[in-house]
Amino acid sequence: MGFIELFLIGVGLSMDAFAVSICQGLSMTKIKWGHALTVGLYFGGFQALGWVLGSQFSGYIQQYDHWVAFILLLLIGGNMIREALSGEEDEAEDAAVGAGLDHKKLFLMAIATSIDALAVGITLAFLNVALIPSVTFIGVTTFVISAIGIRI
């Protein structure tokens, strides 16, 4: 697989992380370069990890990957709905969350956005694509695009 194909796969895989990064950046009152690098590391690292897991455990994961994605997105969405409907908003807590990063939520979002990399890793394992160069390229591409998303 050539550079162009890996680049296009990397950009395609990172679009959901890019959208989440933009939303994360919009929810923050002050954005520092450290925030952009942290979000980029979460999303880029989990994309690479999803790719590796998908390629290594393709036979075991393939039949359950859609359920894992569904459950994670259901938990995140359910938590968002619960927070929106509860009348217990604390302005001091909102200001603290807006000023920095919530690593627990960021961790769950990184897992949820890396499920597609897991599926692609399964597919490309059957095509015998070189693991280390493709994992590195996908991870770095997602890192850069996510960091740009925070800054936007």
C-alpha positions as CSV (number, residue, x, y, z in Angstrom):
1,M,0.0,0.0,0.0
2,G,1.4,3.3,-1.1
3,F,1.7,6.7,0.6
4,I,-1.4,8.2,-1.1
5,E,-3.6,5.3,0.0
6,L,-2.3,5.5,3.6
7,F,-2.8,9.3,3.6
8,L,-6.4,9.0,2.4
9,I,-7.1,6.2,4.9
10,G,-5.5,8.3,7.7
11,V,-7.5,11.4,6.9
12,G,-10.7,9.4,6.6
13,L,-10.2,7.7,9.9
14,S,-9.4,11.0,11.7
15,M,-12.5,12.9,10.6
16,D,-14.5,11.8,13.6
17,A,-11.7,12.7,15.9
18,F,-11.4,16.0,14.1
19,A,-15.1,16.8,14.7
20,V,-14.9,15.8,18.4
21,S,-11.7,18.0,18.7
22,I,-13.5,21.0,17.3
23,C,-16.4,20.5,19.8
24,Q,-13.9,20.0,22.6
25,G,-12.1,23.2,21.6
26,L,-15.4,25.1,21.5
27,S,-16.2,24.1,25.0
28,M,-13.0,25.4,26.4
29,T,-12.6,29.0,27.6
30,K,-8.9,29.2,27.0
31,I,-7.0,26.9,24.7
32,K,-3.3,26.3,25.2
33,W,-1.0,24.4,23.0
34,G,-0.7,21.7,25.7
35,H,-4.5,21.1,25.4
36,A,-4.2,20.6,21.6
37,L,-1.2,18.2,22.1
38,T,-3.0,16.3,24.8
39,V,-6.1,15.8,22.7
40,G,-4.0,14.9,19.7
41,L,-2.1,12.3,21.7
42,Y,-5.3,10.8,23.0
43,F,-7.0,10.5,19.5
44,G,-3.8,9.7,17.6
45,G,-2.7,7.1,20.2
46,F,-6.1,5.4,20.3
47,Q,-6.3,5.4,16.5
48,A,-3.0,3.6,16.3
49,L,-3.9,1.3,19.1
50,G,-7.2,0.4,17.4
51,W,-5.4,-0.3,14.2
52,V,-2.9,-2.6,16.0
53,L,-5.6,-4.4,17.9
54,G,-7.7,-4.8,14.8
55,S,-4.8,-6.2,12.8
56,Q,-3.6,-8.6,15.6
57,F,-6.9,-9.9,16.7
58,S,-8.9,-9.7,13.5
59,G,-10.5,-13.1,13.9
60,Y,-11.7,-12.5,17.4
61,I,-12.9,-9.0,17.2
62,Q,-14.7,-8.9,13.9
63,Q,-18.0,-10.2,15.0
64,Y,-18.2,-7.9,18.1
65,D,-16.7,-4.6,17.0
66,H,-20.0,-2.9,16.1
67,W,-21.5,-3.8,19.5
68,V,-18.5,-2.2,21.3
69,A,-18.9,1.0,19.3
70,F,-22.6,1.0,20.0
71,I,-22.2,0.5,23.7
72,L,-19.5,3.2,24.0
73,L,-21.5,5.7,22.0
74,L,-24.7,4.8,24.0
75,L,-22.9,5.5,27.2
76,I,-21.4,8.8,26.1
77,G,-24.8,9.9,24.6
78,G,-26.7,8.8,27.6
79,N,-24.4,10.7,29.9
80,M,-24.8,13.8,27.8
81,I,-28.6,13.6,27.9
82,R,-28.6,13.0,31.6
83,E,-26.4,16.0,32.2
84,A,-28.6,18.2,29.9
85,L,-31.8,17.1,31.7
86,S,-30.5,17.4,35.2
87,G,-31.1,20.8,36.8
88,E,-28.0,20.5,39.0
89,E,-25.7,22.7,37.0
90,D,-22.9,24.2,39.1
91,E,-21.4,27.3,37.5
92,A,-18.0,26.8,39.2
93,E,-17.8,23.3,37.9
94,D,-18.7,24.4,34.4
95,A,-16.0,27.1,34.5
96,A,-13.4,24.5,35.7
97,V,-14.3,22.1,33.0
98,G,-14.3,24.8,30.4
99,A,-10.9,25.9,31.4
100,G,-9.2,22.5,30.9
101,L,-9.6,19.0,29.8
102,D,-11.7,16.2,31.4
103,H,-9.5,13.2,30.9
104,K,-12.2,10.7,31.7
105,K,-14.5,12.0,28.9
106,L,-11.6,12.4,26.6
107,F,-10.6,8.8,27.2
108,L,-14.1,7.6,26.3
109,M,-14.3,9.8,23.2
110,A,-10.9,8.5,22.1
111,I,-12.0,4.9,22.4
112,A,-15.3,5.7,20.6
113,T,-13.5,7.4,17.7
114,S,-10.9,4.7,17.3
115,I,-13.5,1.9,16.6
116,D,-13.3,2.6,12.9
117,A,-9.5,2.2,13.0
118,L,-10.1,-1.2,14.6
119,A,-12.3,-2.2,11.7
120,V,-9.9,-0.9,9.1
121,G,-7.0,-2.7,11.0
122,I,-9.0,-6.0,10.7
123,T,-9.6,-5.4,6.9
124,L,-6.0,-4.5,6.2
125,A,-4.6,-7.4,8.2
126,F,-6.2,-9.7,5.5
127,L,-4.3,-7.7,2.9
128,N,-1.0,-8.1,4.6
129,V,-0.2,-4.4,4.9
130,A,3.0,-3.5,6.8
131,L,1.9,-2.9,10.4
132,I,4.5,-0.4,11.8
133,P,4.6,2.1,8.9
134,S,0.8,2.2,8.6
135,V,0.2,2.4,12.4
136,T,2.7,5.2,12.7
137,F,1.2,7.1,9.7
138,I,-2.4,6.7,10.8
139,G,-1.5,7.8,14.4
140,V,0.5,10.8,13.4
141,T,-2.1,11.9,10.9
142,T,-4.9,11.7,13.5
143,F,-2.7,13.5,16.0
144,V,-2.0,16.4,13.7
145,I,-5.7,16.7,12.6
146,S,-7.0,16.5,16.1
147,A,-4.6,19.1,17.4
148,I,-5.6,21.4,14.5
149,G,-9.3,20.7,15.4
150,I,-8.7,22.0,19.0
151,R,-7.0,25.1,17.8
152,I,-9.8,25.9,15.3
